[in-house]
Amino acid sequence: MGYQEAHDKLEKFGQLHVLKYYDDLSGYEKEALIEQIENTDLEVLSQCRHKEELNPRGQITPIEVMQLTEIEDKREEYTAIGLDAIRAGKVGAVLLAGGMGTRLGSDAPKGVYNIGLTKEVFIFQRLIENLMDVVRQADAWIPLYIMTSDKNHEATASFFEDKHYFGYNADYVTFFMQDMAPASDYDGKVYMEEKWKMSTSPNGNGGWFLSMMKWGVVDKIRKSGVEWLNVFAVDNVLQRIADPCFVGATIATNSAVGAKVVKKNAPDEKVGAICLEDGRPSIVEYYEMTDELMEAKDAQGEPAYNFGVILNYLFREKDLEEIAARKLPLHIVEKKIPHLDDNGMPVKPESPNGYKFEQLVLDMIHELDSCLPYEVVRNHEFAPIKNKTGIDSVESARKLCEENGIEL
């Protein structure tokens, strides 16, 4: 793309201010800005003008959950099926690690944060150790695909290399970068992060498969014969990855997707609740939970929406390709966005000042016709690290690790 084409694209979407400092830029900066304009989907910026009309919810009803007692009754059967699939090379794992440790007081990738007390124990290390449990159980390596972002790609890849992948076979690890989406003010005008760079943010946890396609990783998956992808988030240091029983249960029940869930600790806990929406599997976010939904009871008199997702899903790869051919809903999120002011000076806002545009993995669930909500023991598999102290924090995760015999 040349300057005139970039100018025309910006003009079409009302974003010509992006070129305000173009004449002052170096040759490298000009090239970088033109390339960013070419690769950025500016169409999303217009969505904020009618964001209230986006993503209306359908009729929410309860979904049947495979609970702990049923799982225990068939654990041996399901585990055997899962191990067979893993040994046949049909199961891969996708780590969503595009975020930074900002809320933990760190400028580094979130996964490099050290939660150790008497020794170094990194978040990435804990996840690899969990995956290694399955590698030893199956006596087979599991392909691991790690999603980074433009803010942490080099740092993440270098960290794994420096730590010798924590004993994992590097031949089975593939890094790819998450696509970025523009960030704008409330009127849909994209902010400038630098005079030569538009403000962007990762395009949400629903953009992972499209990013894999863009980086050619899906071609690699097809060639290797992987049929199932266990996608999981970086911040849960206790989660079991490529869990053979979970894999086997999803396959045995002929489910399009498996979703690990935990029993909620309160009706208003800040986790998405698994459910049906217009008869298809779905997730109601905690901020969408009405009093009616929180008070609803099932046939046994238990809370009807009592199981929360922990962002650990098992998808069929072929279904993901079909979903990618369609367009997932767009979510507009109010955020604090650092930017340049009208005088070209950097601003670090203390309160929300605009929008970021995201696709969410929960919408991928709703695209499918069946889902197996699979209950796991909360204290054994759910230790999210979102804050430095308090609820869902480094502190709470350390206590849960120690409770599970993990030396920190």
C-alpha positions in Angstrom: 0.0 0.0 0.0 1.3 3.5 -0.9 0.6 6.8 0.7 -2.4 7.7 -1.6 -4.1 4.3 -1.0 -3.6 4.8 2.8 -5.0 8.3 2.5 -8.1 7.0 0.6 -8.7 4.2 3.2 -8.5 6.6 6.1 -10.8 9.2 4.3 -13.4 6.5 3.7 -13.6 5.7 7.4 -13.2 9.4 8.6 -9.8 8.8 10.1 -7.5 11.2 8.2 -6.1 12.6 11.4 -3.9 9.5 11.5 -1.7 11.3 8.9 -1.4 14.5 10.9 2.3 14.1 11.6 3.2 12.1 8.4 5.5 14.8 7.0 7.6 14.9 10.2 8.2 11.1 10.3 11.4 9.3 9.5 11.4 6.9 6.5 11.0 3.9 8.8 8.2 5.5 10.7 6.3 6.3 7.5 6.6 2.7 6.3 5.4 1.4 9.7 2.4 3.7 9.7 1.4 2.8 6.1 1.7 -0.9 6.9 -0.4 -0.5 10.0 -3.1 1.4 8.1 -3.1 -1.4 5.5 -3.5 -4.2 8.1 -6.0 -2.6 10.4 -9.7 -3.2 10.2 -11.0 0.4 10.4 -14.6 -0.6 9.8 -15.1 -1.7 13.4 -14.7 1.9 14.5 -18.1 2.8 13.2 -19.8 0.2 15.4 -19.5 2.4 18.5 -22.1 4.7 17.2 -24.8 2.1 17.6 -23.3 -0.2 20.2 -26.5 -0.5 22.1 -28.0 -2.4 19.2 -25.2 -5.0 19.0 -25.6 -8.6 20.3 -29.2 -8.8 21.6 -29.6 -11.8 23.9 -32.1 -14.6 23.1 -34.1 -16.7 25.5 -31.8 -18.1 28.3 -32.6 -21.5 29.7 -30.5 -24.0 31.8 -28.1 -26.5 30.3 -27.4 -30.0 31.6 -23.9 -30.2 33.3 -21.8 -33.3 33.6 -21.2 -33.2 37.4 -18.5 -34.7 39.5 -20.3 -37.9 40.5 -21.1 -38.8 36.9 -17.5 -38.1 35.9 -16.1 -40.3 38.6 -18.4 -43.2 37.6 -16.9 -43.1 34.1 -13.5 -41.7 34.8 -11.6 -44.9 33.7 -13.6 -45.1 30.4 -13.3 -41.5 29.6 -9.6 -41.3 30.5 -8.8 -44.3 28.2 -10.6 -42.6 25.3 -8.7 -39.3 25.9 -5.3 -41.0 26.2 -5.9 -42.9 22.9 -6.6 -39.5 21.2 -3.5 -37.9 22.7 -1.3 -40.8 21.8 -2.6 -40.6 18.2 -1.6 -37.0 18.0 -5.2 -35.7 17.7 -5.1 -33.3 20.6 -3.3 -29.9 20.7 -3.3 -27.1 23.3 -3.6 -23.4 22.7 -2.3 -21.0 25.4 -3.8 -17.5 25.2 -0.9 -15.4 26.5 -1.2 -12.0 24.8 -1.7 -10.0 28.0 0.7 -8.0 30.1 1.1 -8.1 33.9 0.0 -4.5 34.3 -2.6 -5.2 37.1 0.2 -7.1 38.9 2.5 -4.1 38.8 4.6 -5.5 36.0 5.5 -4.2 32.5 6.4 -7.8 31.4 4.2 -10.4 29.8 1.8 -11.8 32.4 3.1 -15.3 32.1 6.6 -14.4 33.3 5.3 -13.2 36.6 7.0 -15.0 39.5 4.5 -16.3 42.1 7.2 -18.2 44.1 7.8 -17.6 47.8 11.1 -19.5 48.4 12.1 -20.0 44.8 11.2 -18.8 41.3 7.9 -20.2 40.1 6.6 -18.4 37.0 3.0 -18.5 35.7 4.2 -20.0 32.4 6.2 -22.6 34.4 3.1 -23.7 36.3 1.1 -24.2 33.1 3.9 -26.2 31.5 4.3 -28.4 34.6 0.5 -29.1 34.5 0.8 -30.1 30.8 3.8 -32.2 31.5 1.7 -34.3 33.9 -0.3 -35.4 30.8 2.7 -35.9 28.7 4.1 -38.4 31.2 0.7 -40.1 31.7 0.3 -40.5 27.9 4.0 -41.0 27.1 3.4 -38.6 24.2 4.2 -34.9 23.5 1.2 -32.6 22.9 1.5 -29.8 20.3 1.4 -26.5 22.2 0.5 -23.3 20.4 1.2 -20.1 22.3 -0.6 -16.9 21.3 1.3 -13.7 22.1 0.6 -10.0 21.1 2.7 -7.3 19.5 3.3 -6.0 23.0 4.9 -9.2 24.3 5.8 -11.5 21.4 9.6 -11.2 21.6 9.7 -11.1 25.4 7.6 -14.3 25.6 9.5 -16.3 23.0 12.8 -15.2 24.5 11.6 -16.1 28.0 10.7 -19.7 27.0 14.0 -20.1 25.2 16.0 -18.7 28.2 14.2 -21.2 30.5 14.7 -24.1 28.1 10.9 -24.3 27.8 10.8 -25.6 31.4 11.6 -29.1 30.1 9.0 -29.2 27.4 10.1 -30.4 23.9 10.6 -27.2 21.9 9.9 -29.0 18.7 6.2 -29.2 19.8 5.9 -25.5 20.7 4.7 -22.9 18.1 4.3 -19.2 18.8 1.9 -17.0 16.9 0.8 -13.4 17.4 -2.8 -12.2 18.1 -4.3 -9.7 15.7 -4.8 -6.2 17.1 -7.8 -3.9 16.8 -7.8 -0.1 16.8 -8.8 1.8 20.0 -10.9 4.9 19.7 -12.5 7.8 21.5 -16.2 7.8 22.2 -16.9 9.2 18.7 -15.1 6.4 16.9 -11.9 8.4 16.1 -8.9 6.2 16.5 -6.4 7.3 19.0 -2.7 7.7 18.2 -0.2 5.9 20.4 2.7 7.6 18.7 2.9 10.0 15.9 3.6 7.0 13.6 1.4 4.4 15.3 -2.4 4.1 15.9 -3.5 2.9 19.4 -4.4 -0.7 19.3 -5.3 -3.5 21.7 -5.6 -7.3 21.3 -8.8 -8.2 19.5 -10.2 -10.3 22.3 -10.0 -14.0 23.3 -12.3 -14.9 20.5 -9.8 -13.9 17.8 -7.3 -16.7 18.6 -8.2 -19.0 15.7 -8.3 -16.3 13.1 -4.9 -15.3 14.3 -3.7 -18.9 14.0 -5.0 -18.9 10.4 -3.2 -15.7 9.6 0.1 -17.0 10.9 -0.2 -20.2 9.0 -0.5 -22.3 12.2 -3.8 -23.9 11.0 -2.0 -25.4 8.0 0.6 -26.9 10.4 -2.3 -28.3 12.5 -3.9 -29.9 9.6 -0.7 -31.5 8.4 0.0 -32.9 11.8 -3.4 -34.5 12.1 -4.6 -32.6 15.2 -8.4 -32.8 15.4 -9.0 -31.2 18.9 -7.7 -28.0 20.4 -7.8 -27.3 24.1 -7.7 -23.5 24.4 -7.0 -22.0 27.8 -6.0 -18.7 29.4 -2.7 -17.8 30.9 -3.9 -16.7 34.3 -5.2 -19.9 35.9 -2.1 -21.6 37.4 -4.0 -24.8 38.6 -5.9 -25.7 35.4 -5.4 -29.1 33.9 -4.5 -28.9 30.2 -5.3 -31.7 27.6 -6.9 -33.5 30.6 -7.5 -37.0 29.2 -10.7 -37.5 31.1 -12.1 -34.2 29.8 -11.0 -35.0 26.3 -12.5 -38.5 26.5 -15.8 -37.3 27.9 -16.2 -34.7 25.1 -15.4 -37.3 22.5 -17.6 -40.0 24.1 -20.6 -37.8 24.3 -20.2 -36.6 20.7 -20.1 -33.0 21.8 -19.0 -30.2 19.5 -17.2 -28.5 22.3 -16.3 -29.3 25.9 -16.2 -26.5 28.6 -14.7 -26.9 32.0 -16.9 -25.4 34.7 -16.8 -24.9 38.4 -19.7 -24.5 40.9 -20.1 -20.8 41.6 -19.4 -19.6 45.1 -22.2 -17.0 44.9 -25.0 -16.2 42.4 -23.3 -13.0 41.5 -19.7 -14.3 41.3 -17.8 -12.6 38.5 -17.6 -15.6 36.1 -19.7 -16.4 33.0 -22.5 -18.8 33.6 -23.0 -21.7 31.2 -26.5 -22.0 29.7 -28.6 -22.4 26.6 -29.6 -19.4 24.5 -32.4 -20.0 22.1 -31.6 -23.7 22.5 -27.9 -23.5 21.7 -25.0 -23.5 24.1 -24.1 -20.1 25.4 -22.6 -18.2 28.3 -24.1 -15.3 30.2 -21.5 -12.9 31.5 -21.7 -12.0 35.2 -22.7 -8.4 34.4 -25.6 -9.7 32.4 -27.0 -11.9 35.2 -30.4 -10.5 36.2 -32.0 -11.1 39.6 -34.4 -13.5 37.8 -31.5 -15.6 36.5 -29.7 -15.6 39.8 -32.8 -16.7 41.7 -33.9 -19.3 39.1 -34.0 -23.0 40.3 -33.7 -26.2 38.3 -35.9 -29.4 38.7 -33.8 -30.4 41.8 -34.3 -27.1 43.5 -30.7 -26.1 42.9 -29.7 -22.7 41.3 -30.3 -23.1 37.5 -27.2 -21.1 36.5 -24.8 -22.4 39.1 -21.8 -23.3 37.0 -19.2 -20.8 35.8 -16.8 -21.2 32.9 -13.0 -21.0 33.6 -11.9 -20.4 29.9 -10.7 -23.9 29.3 -12.5 -25.3 26.2 -12.0 -28.2 23.9 -13.0 -27.5 20.3 -13.0 -29.6 17.2 -10.6 -28.0 14.7 -13.0 -28.6 11.7 -15.7 -26.7 13.5 -13.4 -23.8 14.2 -12.7 -23.4 10.5 -16.5 -23.2 9.8 -16.8 -20.6 12.6 -14.0 -18.6 11.1 -15.7 -18.5 7.7 -18.5 -16.6 9.4 -18.1 -13.3 11.4 -18.3 -13.4 15.2 -20.2 -10.7 17.1 -18.2 -7.6 18.1 -18.0 -6.5 21.7 -17.3 -2.8 22.5 -15.6 -2.4 25.9 -15.0 0.9 27.7 -11.3 1.2 28.7 -8.5 3.6 29.7 -6.5 4.2 26.5 -3.1 5.9 26.5 -2.7 8.3 23.6 -1.3 11.5 22.2 -3.3 14.7 22.8 -4.0 17.4 20.1 -0.5 18.8 20.7 1.2 15.4 20.2 1.9 15.0 24.0 1.4 11.6 25.7 -1.6 11.2 27.9 -2.1 8.3 30.4 -5.8 8.6 31.5 -6.9 7.7 35.0 -10.4 6.9 34.0 -12.0 5.3 30.9 -11.7 7.5 27.8 -12.8 5.4 24.9 -13.5 2.0 23.4 -11.6 -1.2 22.5 -13.2 -3.7 20.1 -13.1 -7.4 20.9 -14.4 -10.8 19.8 -15.0 -13.3 22.6 -14.6 -17.0 22.8 -18.0 -17.3 24.4 -19.5 -16.4 21.0 -17.6 -19.4 19.5 -19.5 -21.7 21.9 -22.8 -20.2 20.8 -22.0 -21.0 17.1 -22.0 -24.7 17.9 -25.0 -27.0 18.3 -23.8 -29.0 21.4 -21.6 -28.4 24.4 -20.5 -30.6 27.3 -20.2 -28.5 30.5 -17.7 -30.6 32.5 -17.5 -29.9 36.2 -14.1 -29.8 37.9 -13.2 -29.5 41.6 -12.9 -25.7 42.1 -10.0 -25.8 44.6 -8.0 -28.2 42.4 -8.4 -26.5 39.0 -9.3 -22.9 39.5 -6.7 -20.4 40.8 -7.0 -17.3 38.5 -4.5 -14.5 38.9 -6.1 -11.2 37.9 -5.0 -8.9 40.8 -2.0 -8.6 43.1 -4.0 -9.0 46.3 -7.5 -9.9 47.4 -9.9 -12.0 45.3 -8.5 -13.9 42.3 -5.0 -12.7 43.1 -1.4 -13.7 43.4 -2.1 -14.2 47.2 -5.2 -16.4 46.7 -3.5 -18.5 43.9 -0.5 -19.1 46.2 -2.7 -20.5 48.9 -4.5 -22.8 46.5 -1.1 -24.0 45.0 0.1 -24.8 48.5 -3.3 -26.6 49.3 -2.6 -28.8 46.3 1.0 -29.7 47.4 2.8 -27.4 44.9 6.0 -26.1 46.4 6.4 -22.3 46.0 
